Amino acid sequence: LILLLFVLHTRGRFRVPASPVITGGIYTDIEQLYQAVPQLANVFRIKGKIGEGTFSSVYLAIAQLRGGHEEKVALKHLIPTSHPVRIAAELQCLIIAGGQDNVMGVRYCFRKNDHVVIVMPYLEHESFLDILNSLSFEEVRDYMFNLLKALKRIHYFGIVHRDVKPSNFLYNRQMKRYALVDFGLAQGTPDTKIELLKVIQSEAQQESCAWNKPQITLGSQVSVTARAPRQLVRQPAARTANKRPCSLSQTQIKQGQKRKEGPESLHVQRSVFGERNFNVRSSASQDNSTVKLIKQPRVTDIAARKILAKKKTTSAVTNGLVKKAASSYPTNVTCDCYAKDRVCSVCLSRRQQVAPRAGTPGFRAPEVLTKFPNQTTAIDMWSAGIIFLSLLSGRYPFYKASDDLTALAQIMTIRGSRETIQAAKTFGKSILCSKDIPAQDLRMLCERLRGSKTSFDISTGDGQINLSQEPALQAEIFNISDPALQTSKKHLQYQKPSCHERDGLVIRTSEKPADLGWDKVPDEAYDLLDKLLDLNPATRITAKDALLHPFFKNIKQ
């Protein structure tokens, strides 16, 4: 009787939730997504957020199918600032190349104004970091085979993924299923079969020409001659200054109900580090509409007129001095800021290097780090090699750098400084290094990292080195083809991380290596690793050839 009364008393007050509880900001994000794309509520029941990136958020949802059946799906919500051509290109990659050979496909696509949601099959997967220290050697071989199989598929269609990393290659360990995802940064090869990637490539080349102008300096006066495309209109300075720096990525592309506001609402965003910015609305999305120029307000005050005239005169004189100074510099002049805490005018006058730079730090190929413009599918193969290096060494992330030159210096510590310098010459770049670093034996490196009980220094291969006594490494890059850059220098002092920063990078296995087959790693594994990490993109192994490597001889093709 007491139990019955308790049940009656608690009925309606305490209920076991039918789905996981969603709290905080995630609940707000889901509600906003339902409001932005109302048709989702008729088909999907969103359970929670399973991923978030710079350009999108991914949610787990339950699809209500006909006949009362339910299916788990992944909803990828692209941020409203994504360029329409970029969104369409990502969809085209999923439709044409996806759905087989470990490449993620697409089920549906929903759009409401500038909000786009891509519906994809959901693959439950494990975190790469969580399973790295328990993978057997055979599992690693299967993992790499399936990754290369996916790369072969997309490279056949002329797709360069540009962001190959473990979090973009989903792995269900129990079901032995794999999926290459996220084509948001993909670009096309010259012979790509994805038509919209050709459009993106054409726009990127046009923007490179627009921004690839010399930057001249004289004292504290800097004149940047880079200009925006004519279709874009620059916002008044007062309006731009009121915006927070963090809101730049949230700039809305005026579509749907905001399209009537006209081109005056557009912002000009300069490409950063040579990266193609697809958040800027280009001529491809103007629908051939005419663009009205914003006229400067007429100055009626006499005093204000005098001040304005004085500014124009000063500006003209300054520009003349700048141009004269630039023309007075001989092409073979050497900069005088080497190893100093300042940058000279010669270095500041260097022509801006514009090249694709997409990807994740630690996985970028040498040709990406040195801003080589003609990048191919070889950059995906380098990223696959970095993943393979992590799998063989048990270390993730293997490289951790704050900028491109530091990343390049870290690559030298493994592949050698002379080898890196020689490879860079093959694609028109020159690298200067302050010390000669020999290339390391990949087998010895991986075996020491996997079995070491001490922090391992990647600069010398010595597990007992005292990090506090390491010499600094300086590296610099410039373009061979430009005579003015042959003697100009861009420097960076590469400081090794402290022991505390490095402690979390060496992952030690709790099981004996012999239990997982790590005592019988064949030479073919390190031979394939060496070919994947070929510093020269022209000779780096392709996905098709890698699948035929002796390392996979016992795996069914």
C-alpha positions in Angstrom: 0.0 0.0 0.0 2.8 2.4 0.9 4.6 1.6 -2.5 1.3 2.2 -4.4 0.8 5.6 -2.7 4.4 6.5 -3.5 3.8 5.7 -7.2 0.6 7.7 -7.3 2.3 10.6 -5.5 5.2 10.8 -7.9 3.3 10.1 -11.2 3.5 13.1 -13.4 6.3 14.7 -11.4 9.3 12.6 -12.1 9.7 11.0 -15.6 12.6 9.2 -17.2 13.6 11.3 -20.3 12.9 9.5 -23.6 16.1 11.1 -25.1 19.3 12.5 -23.7 18.9 15.8 -21.9 20.0 18.8 -23.9 21.1 21.8 -21.8 22.8 25.1 -22.1 23.9 26.6 -25.4 23.3 23.4 -27.3 19.6 23.6 -26.6 19.6 27.2 -27.8 21.4 26.2 -31.0 18.9 23.4 -31.7 15.9 25.8 -31.1 17.5 28.4 -33.4 18.1 25.7 -36.1 14.4 24.7 -35.9 13.4 28.4 -36.3 15.8 29.0 -39.2 14.7 25.8 -41.1 11.2 25.1 -39.9 10.7 22.1 -42.3 13.2 20.1 -40.3 10.7 19.7 -37.4 8.4 17.7 -39.7 11.0 15.0 -40.4 13.7 15.0 -37.8 14.0 14.9 -34.0 17.4 16.5 -33.1 19.1 14.7 -30.2 22.2 16.8 -29.7 25.3 18.4 -31.3 28.1 15.9 -32.2 30.5 18.3 -34.0 31.3 21.9 -34.5 33.8 23.7 -36.8 34.5 27.1 -38.3 32.0 26.8 -41.1 29.4 24.4 -39.8 27.8 22.5 -37.0 26.8 18.8 -37.0 23.8 17.4 -35.1 22.6 13.9 -34.4 18.9 13.5 -35.4 16.3 10.8 -35.7 14.5 10.7 -39.0 10.9 9.6 -39.1 10.5 7.4 -42.1 7.4 5.9 -43.7 5.9 2.9 -42.0 7.0 4.2 -38.6 10.6 3.3 -39.0 13.3 5.5 -37.5 16.9 6.1 -38.7 19.8 8.0 -37.2 21.2 10.7 -39.5 23.7 13.5 -39.3 22.5 17.1 -40.0 25.3 19.5 -41.1 24.2 23.1 -40.7 26.3 25.4 -42.8 26.8 28.9 -41.4 24.9 31.6 -43.3 28.2 33.3 -44.3 29.2 30.4 -46.5 29.4 31.3 -50.2 26.6 29.8 -52.2 29.0 28.4 -54.8 31.1 26.7 -52.0 27.9 25.1 -50.5 26.8 23.8 -53.9 30.3 22.5 -54.6 30.4 20.6 -51.4 27.0 19.0 -52.2 28.2 18.1 -55.7 31.3 16.4 -54.2 29.1 14.3 -51.9 26.6 13.4 -54.7 29.1 12.5 -57.4 32.0 10.9 -55.4 30.2 10.0 -52.2 28.2 6.9 -51.2 30.9 4.3 -51.9 34.6 3.5 -51.2 34.5 5.0 -47.7 33.4 8.4 -48.9 30.4 9.9 -47.1 27.2 10.4 -49.3 24.2 12.6 -48.9 20.5 11.8 -48.4 18.7 15.2 -48.5 19.3 18.9 -48.4 17.1 21.6 -46.9 17.3 25.3 -47.5 15.6 28.3 -46.0 16.9 31.7 -47.1 20.6 31.6 -46.3 20.5 28.5 -44.0 21.4 25.2 -45.6 21.2 21.8 -43.9 22.8 18.7 -45.5 21.4 15.3 -44.3 23.9 12.5 -44.3 24.0 8.9 -43.0 25.2 8.7 -39.4 28.2 6.6 -38.7 28.8 6.0 -35.0 32.5 6.2 -34.5 35.3 6.3 -31.9 37.6 9.1 -31.1 41.1 8.7 -32.7 42.8 9.7 -29.5 40.8 7.3 -27.4 41.7 4.2 -29.4 45.2 5.0 -30.6 46.9 3.3 -27.7 44.9 0.1 -28.1 45.0 -0.4 -31.9 46.8 -3.6 -33.1 49.2 -3.4 -36.0 46.6 -5.2 -38.2 44.0 -2.7 -37.4 46.4 0.1 -38.3 47.0 -1.5 -41.7 43.3 -1.9 -42.3 42.8 1.7 -41.3 45.4 3.1 -43.7 44.1 0.8 -46.5 40.6 2.2 -46.2 41.8 5.8 -45.9 43.8 5.4 -49.1 40.8 3.8 -50.8 38.7 6.8 -50.0 41.4 9.2 -51.3 41.7 7.2 -54.5 38.0 7.6 -55.0 37.9 11.4 -54.6 41.2 12.0 -56.5 39.7 10.0 -59.4 37.1 12.8 -59.7 39.7 15.5 -59.4 38.8 16.5 -55.8 41.5 17.7 -53.4 40.1 17.3 -50.0 42.6 19.7 -48.3 41.7 18.8 -44.7 42.5 15.1 -44.3 42.8 14.3 -40.6 41.5 11.7 -38.2 38.5 13.7 -37.2 37.4 13.8 -40.8 37.9 10.1 -41.4 35.2 8.4 -39.2 36.0 4.9 -38.0 33.6 2.4 -36.4 35.9 -0.1 -34.9 33.3 -2.7 -34.1 31.7 -2.7 -37.5 34.9 -2.1 -39.5 33.3 0.8 -41.3 34.9 4.1 -42.5 33.8 7.4 -43.9 35.7 10.4 -45.3 33.7 13.5 -44.5 33.7 17.3 -44.7 34.4 18.6 -48.2 33.8 22.2 -47.1 37.4 23.2 -48.1 37.7 21.0 -51.2 39.2 22.3 -54.4 39.5 20.9 -57.8 42.4 19.8 -60.0 42.8 21.3 -63.5 40.9 18.3 -64.9 38.3 17.9 -62.1 35.0 16.3 -62.9 33.2 18.5 -60.4 32.0 21.5 -62.4 31.5 23.8 -59.4 35.0 23.3 -58.2 36.1 24.8 -61.6 34.2 27.9 -60.7 35.8 28.1 -57.3 39.2 27.7 -58.8 38.6 30.4 -61.3 37.4 32.8 -58.7 40.4 32.0 -56.5 42.8 32.8 -59.4 41.0 36.1 -60.1 41.3 37.1 -56.4 45.0 36.2 -56.3 45.6 38.5 -59.2 43.6 41.3 -57.5 45.5 41.0 -54.2 49.0 40.1 -55.5 50.3 43.6 -55.7 53.5 44.9 -54.2 53.4 46.4 -50.7 55.8 49.4 -50.3 57.0 50.9 -47.1 58.9 54.0 -46.1 59.4 54.6 -42.4 56.1 54.5 -40.6 54.1 55.1 -43.8 52.7 52.0 -45.4 50.9 51.9 -48.7 49.0 48.8 -49.8 48.1 48.8 -53.4 46.0 45.6 -53.2 42.4 46.4 -54.3 39.1 44.6 -54.0 37.1 43.5 -57.0 35.0 46.2 -58.6 31.8 44.5 -57.7 32.4 45.1 -54.0 31.9 48.4 -52.3 33.9 49.4 -49.3 32.0 50.3 -46.1 32.5 53.7 -44.5 35.1 53.6 -41.8 32.8 54.6 -39.1 30.5 51.6 -39.7 33.4 49.2 -39.9 35.0 50.4 -36.7 31.8 49.8 -34.7 32.0 46.1 -35.5 33.7 43.7 -33.1 36.7 41.8 -34.5 35.1 38.5 -33.6 32.0 39.3 -35.7 33.9 39.2 -39.0 33.1 35.5 -39.6 29.4 36.2 -38.8 29.0 38.7 -41.6 25.7 37.9 -43.3 25.5 37.4 -47.1 22.5 39.3 -48.1 20.0 36.7 -49.6 16.3 36.0 -49.4 14.6 38.7 -47.4 17.7 40.9 -47.1 18.5 40.9 -50.9 16.6 44.1 -51.4 19.1 46.0 -49.2 21.4 46.2 -52.2 25.2 46.0 -52.6 25.7 48.7 -50.0 25.4 46.1 -47.3 28.3 44.1 -48.5 31.7 44.1 -46.7 35.1 43.8 -48.2 37.2 41.1 -46.5 40.9 40.8 -47.4 42.3 37.3 -47.8 44.4 36.3 -44.8 47.6 34.3 -45.3 46.7 33.7 -48.9 43.5 31.8 -48.0 40.7 32.2 -50.5 37.8 33.8 -48.6 34.5 32.5 -49.9 32.5 34.5 -47.4 32.8 37.5 -49.8 30.0 37.7 -52.3 31.6 37.8 -55.7 30.4 38.6 -59.2 29.1 35.1 -59.6 26.4 35.7 -57.0 25.4 39.2 -58.2 22.9 37.9 -60.7 24.2 40.4 -63.2 22.7 43.2 -61.2 24.2 46.7 -61.4 26.3 47.9 -58.5 25.8 51.5 -57.4 28.8 53.4 -56.2 28.6 55.2 -52.8 29.4 58.9 -53.3 31.4 60.8 -50.7 29.4 63.4 -48.8 29.9 66.9 -50.1 31.9 69.1 -47.8 30.2 72.5 -47.2 32.3 73.9 -44.4 35.2 76.0 -45.6 37.5 74.9 -42.8 36.7 71.3 -43.4 37.5 71.8 -47.1 41.0 73.2 -46.3 41.7 70.2 -44.0 40.6 67.7 -46.7 42.7 69.5 -49.3 45.7 69.4 -47.0 45.2 65.7 -46.4 45.0 65.0 -50.1 48.3 66.9 -50.7 50.1 65.1 -47.9 48.8 61.7 -49.2 50.0 62.5 -52.7 53.4 63.5 -51.5 53.7 60.4 -49.3 52.6 58.1 -52.1 55.2 59.7 -54.4 58.0 59.2 -51.8 56.9 55.6 -51.3 56.9 54.9 -55.1 60.3 56.6 -55.5 61.7 54.7 -52.6 60.4 51.4 -54.0 61.9 52.1 -57.4 65.2 53.1 -55.8 65.7 49.7 -54.3 67.9 47.6 -56.5 66.6 44.0 -57.1 69.7 42.4 -55.5 69.6 44.5 -52.3 70.0 42.5 -49.0 67.9 43.3 -46.0 69.4 44.5 -42.8 67.0 43.0 -40.2 68.5 39.5 -40.0 68.4 38.3 -36.4 67.2 41.7 -35.2 63.9 42.6 -33.4 62.6 44.7 -36.3 61.6 44.3 -39.9 63.3 46.5 -42.5 61.6 48.3 -45.3 63.1 45.8 -47.9 61.3 42.9 -46.3 58.1 44.9 -45.9 58.1 45.8 -49.6 58.0 42.1 -50.6 55.3 41.2 -52.9 52.4 39.3 -51.2 52.4 35.6 -51.8 48.9 34.4 -52.4 48.2 30.6 -52.4 45.7 28.2 -51.0 46.4 27.5 -47.3 43.4 25.5 -46.2 43.8 22.6 -43.8 44.6 21.9 -40.2 47.9 22.8 -38.5 50.1 19.8 -38.2 48.7 18.1 -41.4 49.8 20.7 -44.0 52.3 19.6 -46.6 55.5 21.5 -47.2 54.2 23.0 -50.5 51.2 24.4 -48.5 53.5 25.8 -45.8 55.7 27.6 -48.3 52.6 28.9 -50.3 53.3 27.1 -53.5 50.3 28.1 -55.7 50.0 24.9 -57.8 48.8 22.5 -55.2 47.6 19.0 -56.2 46.1 15.9 -54.7 49.6 15.3 -53.2 48.7 17.4 -50.3 46.1 14.9 -49.2 48.7 12.1 -49.4 51.0 14.1 -47.1 48.2 14.4 -44.6 47.6 10.6 -44.9 51.3 10.1 -44.2 51.1 12.2 -41.0 48.1 10.1 -39.8 50.2 7.0 -40.6 53.1 8.5 -38.6 50.8 9.0 -35.6 49.6 5.4 -35.9 53.1 3.9 -36.0 54.5 6.1 -33.3 51.5 6.2 -31.0 51.8 10.0 -30.8 48.9 12.4 -31.5 49.1 15.1 -32.6 52.5 14.4 -33.9 53.2 18.0 -35.0 52.0 20.9 -33.0 53.0 24.3 -34.3 51.5 27.8 -34.0 52.5 29.0 -37.4 53.7 27.8 -40.8 57.4 28.4 -40.4 57.5 26.6 -37.0 55.6 23.7 -38.7 58.2 23.7 -41.5 61.1 23.6 -39.0 59.4 20.7 -37.2 59.2 18.8 -40.5 62.9 19.4 -41.0 63.6 17.7 -37.6 62.2 14.4 -39.0 62.9 14.6 -42.8 66.2 16.6 -42.6 67.0 20.2 -43.4 69.0 19.5 -46.6 66.3 17.2 -47.9 63.7 19.9 -47.2 65.7 22.6 -48.9 66.4 20.5 -51.9 62.7 19.5 -52.3 61.6 23.1 -52.0 63.8 24.1 -54.9 61.9 21.7 -57.2 58.8 23.9 -56.8 60.4 27.3 -56.8 61.0 28.0 -53.2 64.2 28.6 -51.2 64.5 27.7 -47.6 67.4 28.9 -45.4 68.1 27.0 -42.1 70.4 28.1 -39.3 71.8 24.6 -38.7 72.1 21.3 -40.5 69.7 18.7 -39.2 70.1 15.1 -40.5 67.0 13.1 -41.5 65.9 10.5 -39.0 65.4 6.8 -39.5 61.6 6.4 -39.5 61.6 2.9 -37.9 63.9 4.0 -35.1 61.9 7.1 -34.5 58.5 5.3 -34.3 59.8 2.5 -32.1 61.4 4.9 -29.7 58.3 7.0 -29.5 56.0 4.0 -29.0 58.1 2.3 -26.4 59.8 5.3 -24.7 59.1 6.1 -21.0 60.6 9.6 -21.3 59.7 12.7 -23.4 61.2 12.3 -26.8 62.8 15.2 -28.6 62.0 15.3 -32.3 65.0 17.5 -33.1 67.8 15.0 -32.4 66.1 11.6 -31.8 67.6 11.4 -28.3 65.1 10.3 -25.7 67.4 11.5 -22.9 68.1 15.1 -24.1 67.7 18.0 -21.8 65.2 20.3 -23.5 66.5 23.3 -21.6 69.8 23.1 -23.4 68.4 22.7 -27.0 69.8 25.2 -29.5 67.3 27.4 -31.3 66.4 26.8 -35.0 65.9 29.6 -37.4 64.2 29.1 -40.7 63.2 31.4 -43.6 61.4 31.1 -46.9 61.3 33.2 -50.1 60.4 32.8 -53.7 63.1 31.9 -56.1 61.3 33.2 -59.2 61.3 36.8 -57.9 64.9 38.3 -58.0 63.9 40.9 -55.3 63.1 38.1 -52.9 66.3 36.1 -53.3 68.1 38.2 -50.8 65.1 39.4 -48.7 64.6 37.4 -45.6 61.6 36.5 -43.4 62.8 35.1 -40.1 61.4 33.1 -37.3 63.1 31.8 -34.1 61.8 28.3 -33.5 61.6 27.5 -29.8 61.1 24.0 -28.7 58.1 23.4 -26.4 58.8 22.9 -22.7 58.6 19.5 -21.1 55.2 20.4 -19.6 53.8 21.2 -23.0 55.1 18.0 -24.4 53.9 15.6 -21.7 50.5 15.2 -23.2 51.8 14.4 -26.7 53.6 11.1 -26.0 51.0 8.4 -25.7 52.1 5.2 -24.0 50.3 1.9 -24.4 49.2 -0.1 -21.3 49.5 -3.4 -23.2 52.7 -5.0 -24.2 53.7 -4.3 -27.8 53.9 -8.0 -28.5 50.3 -8.5 -27.6 49.2 -6.1 -30.4 51.7 -7.2 -33.1 54.0 -4.2 -32.8 57.1 -6.4 -32.4 56.6 -7.6 -36.0 56.2 -4.4 -38.0 57.6 -5.1 -41.5 59.9 -2.8 -43.4 57.2 -2.3 -46.0 55.3 -0.2 -43.4 58.1 2.3 -43.1 58.8 2.3 -46.8 55.2 3.3 -47.5 55.5 6.0 -44.8 58.6 7.3 -46.4 56.8 7.6 -49.8 53.8 9.3 -48.2 56.1 11.8 -46.5 58.1 12.6 -49.7 59.0 16.2 -49.5 58.6 16.6 -53.2 54.9 16.7 -54.3 55.9 15.7 -57.8 57.3 12.3 -56.7 55.1 11.7 -53.7 53.2 8.4 -54.0 49.6 8.6 -55.2 46.6 6.9 -53.6 46.3 4.5 -56.5 49.9 3.4 -56.3 49.9 3.3 -52.5 47.1 0.7 -52.5 49.3 -1.5 -54.7 52.2 -1.2 -52.2 53.6 -4.5 -50.8 52.5 -3.3 -47.3 48.9 -4.2 -48.4 49.7 -7.4 -50.3 47.5 -9.7 -48.0 44.5 -7.3 -48.0 41.7 -8.0 -50.4 41.5 -5.1 -52.9 
